[in-house]
């Protein structure tokens, strides 16, 4: 699994005579992620794009499943607490 997103980034190269200054910008496939509160971007070679899309998709599915489990766990603890209150005998 890989944390992040794969997408196409279009940008200007910075050369004043390049067509990207007034026309179509250069496209690069990148992986972006957050690390220590900072946004990171890494260019991806064409032969790794499909692999990284699959791995980032797995990470997103894992995080959604984890969030659902946390929600279920919270509900379970709530039921257990209410059961504890109901079964506890008063002195």
C-alpha positions in Angstrom: 0.0 0.0 0.0 1.1 3.5 -0.7 -0.3 6.6 1.0 -1.0 9.4 -1.6 -2.7 10.2 -4.8 -1.7 9.6 -8.4 -2.7 12.3 -10.9 -1.6 14.3 -13.9 0.0 17.6 -13.2 0.2 20.2 -15.9 2.8 22.9 -15.6 5.0 25.4 -17.3 8.7 24.5 -17.7 10.0 28.0 -17.2 11.7 28.5 -20.6 10.5 31.8 -22.0 10.5 30.5 -25.6 8.6 27.2 -24.9 5.1 26.8 -26.3 3.9 26.1 -22.7 4.1 29.8 -21.9 1.0 30.6 -24.0 -0.4 27.2 -25.0 -0.7 23.6 -23.7 1.3 23.0 -20.6 3.6 20.0 -20.0 1.9 17.0 -18.4 3.6 14.7 -15.8 2.1 11.9 -13.8 2.9 12.4 -10.1 2.4 10.9 -6.7 1.5 13.4 -4.0 1.3 12.7 -0.3 1.6 14.5 3.0 4.6 14.0 5.3 5.2 15.8 8.6 2.6 18.4 7.7 4.2 19.1 4.3 2.9 18.3 0.8 5.3 16.2 -1.2 5.2 15.4 -4.9 7.2 12.8 -6.8 7.2 12.3 -10.6 6.3 8.8 -11.6 7.9 7.0 -14.6 5.3 5.7 -17.1 6.0 2.1 -16.3 5.1 2.5 -12.6 1.8 4.5 -13.0 -0.6 1.5 -13.0 1.2 -0.1 -10.1 1.1 3.0 -8.0 -2.6 3.7 -8.9 -3.4 0.2 -7.6 -1.3 0.6 -4.4 -2.8 4.0 -3.6 -6.3 2.6 -4.2 -5.5 -0.2 -1.8 -4.4 2.3 0.9 -7.7 4.3 0.5 -9.8 1.1 0.7 -7.8 0.1 3.9 -8.4 3.5 5.5 -12.1 3.4 4.7 -12.4 -0.1 6.2 -10.4 1.1 9.3 -12.8 4.0 9.8 -15.8 1.7 9.6 -14.2 -0.6 12.2 -13.5 2.4 14.5 -17.2 3.4 14.2 -18.4 -0.1 15.0 -16.0 -0.4 17.9 -17.4 2.9 19.3 -20.9 1.5 19.1 -19.9 -1.7 20.7 -18.3 0.1 23.6 -21.4 2.2 24.0 -23.6 -0.9 24.2 -21.2 -2.5 26.7 -21.3 0.6 28.9 -25.1 0.7 28.9 -25.2 -3.0 29.7 -22.7 -2.4 32.5 -25.0 0.3 33.9 -28.1 -1.8 33.6 -26.6 -4.9 35.3 -24.8 -3.1 38.1 -26.5 -3.6 41.4 -26.9 -0.6 43.7 -25.6 -1.2 47.2 
